[in-house]
Amino acid sequence: MANAPLKRKIVILGSPSVGKTSITQQYVTPPTYNDQYYPTIESTSNKIVVHKGVQYDCEIVDTAGQDEFSLFPPKYAVGVHGYVLVYSITSKQSFDMIVSLHEKILDQGGLDKVPCVIVGQKTDLEKERRVTRAEGEALAKKLGAAFLESSAKDNKNVDRAFEALLGEMQREYNPAPAPAKKGWWPWS
């Protein structure tokens, strides 16, 4: 009998209009891109995926855009396995908010570390770029997160963002077993 898929709850967070819904839709039901902006209240999608031989049943919560002063609802910290923190490469303000969101996640969850990927979204708007790739990479390194840039419009790196998060979650929640020792001697 095959093993049941591992359930993983993923929450997408970021400022309003950075592309959270667009990357969620592209990942769950590609190719889906709508250039009209309709603010999301909150929606949940599911997708079963296989990552490195492990099947996952992913519940993906696409949140309403957060602003710097909004409360961080505890429901986004409880029972969540990983986060996609999204900013727009065209908005320094949305980038600066990533640190605040990350701190709120750790505080609410009482954690020192959490699996997450930081996504610099909207690379199709390169001419309007306000946040460099190097700044995104440096922030991700500082926060201990995976990093990549994407474009939901071009469906570029959308799947890779979720694969990176699944990799982070896999390392955190079901790491590879330690290699077996050859003999009973400690130096074997």
C-alpha positions as CSV (number, residue, x, y, z in Angstrom):
1,M,0.0,0.0,0.0
2,A,1.4,3.4,-1.0
3,N,2.1,5.9,1.7
4,A,-0.4,8.8,2.1
5,P,1.0,12.1,1.0
6,L,2.5,14.3,3.7
7,K,0.3,17.3,4.5
8,R,2.1,20.6,4.3
9,K,0.5,24.0,4.9
10,I,2.1,26.9,3.1
11,V,1.2,30.6,3.6
12,I,2.0,33.3,1.0
13,L,2.7,36.7,2.6
14,G,3.6,40.1,1.3
15,S,2.5,43.6,0.7
16,P,-0.6,44.3,-1.3
17,S,-0.3,43.9,-5.1
18,V,3.1,42.2,-5.2
19,G,1.8,39.1,-7.1
20,K,0.9,36.6,-4.3
21,T,-2.3,35.5,-6.0
22,S,-0.7,35.4,-9.4
23,I,2.1,33.1,-8.3
24,T,-0.3,30.9,-6.4
25,Q,-2.6,30.6,-9.4
26,Q,0.3,29.9,-11.8
27,Y,1.5,27.2,-9.5
28,V,-1.8,25.5,-8.8
29,T,-3.5,25.8,-12.2
30,P,-1.0,26.9,-14.9
31,P,-1.1,28.7,-17.2
32,T,-3.2,31.2,-15.3
33,Y,-2.4,34.8,-15.4
34,N,-4.8,37.6,-15.1
35,D,-3.5,41.2,-15.5
36,Q,-6.4,42.7,-13.7
37,Y,-5.8,43.3,-10.0
38,Y,-8.5,42.2,-7.7
39,P,-7.5,42.4,-4.0
40,T,-7.6,39.0,-2.3
41,I,-9.3,38.6,1.0
42,E,-7.9,35.1,1.5
43,S,-8.1,31.9,-0.5
44,T,-6.9,28.4,-0.1
45,S,-5.8,26.0,-2.8
46,N,-4.5,22.5,-2.8
47,K,-2.0,20.8,-4.9
48,I,-0.4,17.3,-4.7
49,V,3.2,17.3,-5.8
50,V,6.2,15.0,-5.6
51,H,9.5,16.5,-4.5
52,K,12.6,14.3,-4.3
53,G,10.5,11.2,-4.2
54,V,8.2,12.3,-1.5
55,Q,4.5,13.1,-2.2
56,Y,3.1,16.2,-0.6
57,D,-0.5,17.4,-0.3
58,C,0.1,21.1,-0.1
59,E,-2.6,23.5,1.3
60,I,-1.6,26.9,0.0
61,V,-3.1,29.9,1.8
62,D,-3.0,33.1,-0.4
63,T,-3.4,35.9,2.1
64,A,-4.7,39.4,1.8
65,G,-1.9,41.9,1.4
66,Q,-0.3,42.9,4.6
67,D,0.8,46.4,5.4
68,E,3.5,47.3,7.9
69,F,1.1,48.1,10.7
70,S,-1.5,45.4,10.3
71,L,-1.7,42.7,12.9
72,F,-0.3,39.4,12.0
73,P,-3.2,36.9,12.5
74,P,-2.1,34.0,14.7
75,K,-3.8,31.6,12.2
76,Y,-0.8,32.3,9.9
77,A,1.6,31.0,12.5
78,V,-0.3,27.9,13.8
79,G,0.1,24.6,11.9
80,V,2.0,26.2,9.1
81,H,5.0,24.3,7.7
82,G,6.5,27.0,5.5
83,Y,6.2,30.5,4.0
84,V,6.6,32.2,0.7
85,L,7.5,35.8,1.4
86,V,6.8,37.9,-1.7
87,Y,8.0,41.4,-2.6
88,S,7.9,43.2,-5.9
89,I,11.3,44.1,-7.5
90,T,9.6,47.4,-8.4
91,S,8.8,48.4,-4.8
92,K,11.4,49.1,-2.1
93,Q,8.6,49.4,0.5
94,S,7.4,45.8,-0.2
95,F,11.0,44.6,0.1
96,D,11.6,46.3,3.4
97,M,8.4,44.7,4.8
98,I,9.8,41.2,4.4
99,V,12.0,41.6,7.5
100,S,8.9,42.7,9.6
101,L,6.8,39.8,8.3
102,H,9.6,37.3,9.1
103,E,10.0,38.7,12.6
104,K,6.2,38.4,13.1
105,I,6.2,34.8,11.9
106,L,9.0,33.9,14.4
107,D,7.4,35.8,17.3
108,Q,3.9,34.4,16.8
109,G,5.2,30.9,16.4
110,G,7.7,31.1,19.2
111,L,10.4,29.9,16.8
112,D,14.0,30.6,16.1
113,K,13.8,29.5,12.5
114,V,11.1,28.6,10.0
115,P,11.3,27.2,6.4
116,C,10.7,30.0,4.0
117,V,11.6,31.3,0.6
118,I,11.8,34.9,-0.3
119,V,10.5,35.7,-3.8
120,G,11.4,38.9,-5.7
121,Q,8.3,39.0,-8.0
122,K,7.6,40.8,-11.3
123,T,10.9,40.3,-13.1
124,D,9.0,41.1,-16.3
125,L,9.1,44.7,-15.1
126,E,12.9,44.9,-15.1
127,K,13.0,48.5,-16.4
128,E,11.1,49.5,-13.2
129,R,13.3,47.6,-10.8
130,R,13.9,49.3,-7.5
131,V,15.4,46.3,-5.6
132,T,18.5,44.6,-6.9
133,R,18.9,40.8,-7.0
134,A,22.0,41.2,-4.7
135,E,19.8,42.9,-2.1
136,G,17.3,40.1,-2.2
137,E,20.0,37.5,-1.9
138,A,21.6,39.3,1.0
139,L,18.3,39.5,2.9
140,A,17.5,35.8,2.3
141,K,21.0,34.9,3.6
142,K,20.5,37.1,6.7
143,L,17.1,35.5,7.4
144,G,18.3,31.9,6.6
145,A,15.8,31.6,3.7
146,A,15.9,30.4,0.1
147,F,15.7,33.1,-2.5
148,L,14.8,33.5,-6.1
149,E,13.2,36.0,-8.5
150,S,10.1,35.2,-10.5
151,S,7.5,36.5,-12.9
152,A,4.0,35.1,-12.6
153,K,3.1,36.9,-15.8
154,D,5.8,35.0,-17.8
155,N,5.5,31.9,-15.5
156,K,9.2,32.2,-14.8
157,N,10.5,30.4,-11.7
158,V,7.0,30.1,-10.1
159,D,7.4,26.3,-9.8
160,R,11.0,26.7,-8.6
161,A,9.8,29.0,-5.7
162,F,7.5,26.2,-4.4
163,E,10.2,23.6,-5.0
164,A,12.7,25.6,-3.0
165,L,10.2,25.8,-0.2
166,L,9.5,22.1,-0.3
167,G,13.3,21.6,-0.1
168,E,13.5,23.8,3.0
169,M,10.6,22.0,4.6
170,Q,12.0,18.6,3.8
171,R,15.3,19.5,5.5
172,E,13.4,20.8,8.5
173,Y,10.7,18.2,9.0
174,N,12.0,15.0,7.5
175,P,15.7,15.2,7.1
176,A,17.7,12.3,5.6
177,P,18.7,9.7,8.1
178,A,22.3,9.7,9.3
179,P,24.5,7.2,7.3
180,A,24.7,3.9,9.0
181,K,28.0,3.0,10.7
182,K,30.0,0.2,9.1
183,G,31.0,-1.5,12.4
184,W,30.7,-1.1,16.1
185,W,34.0,0.8,16.4
186,P,33.5,4.5,16.5
187,W,36.2,5.0,13.8
188,S,34.7,2.4,11.5
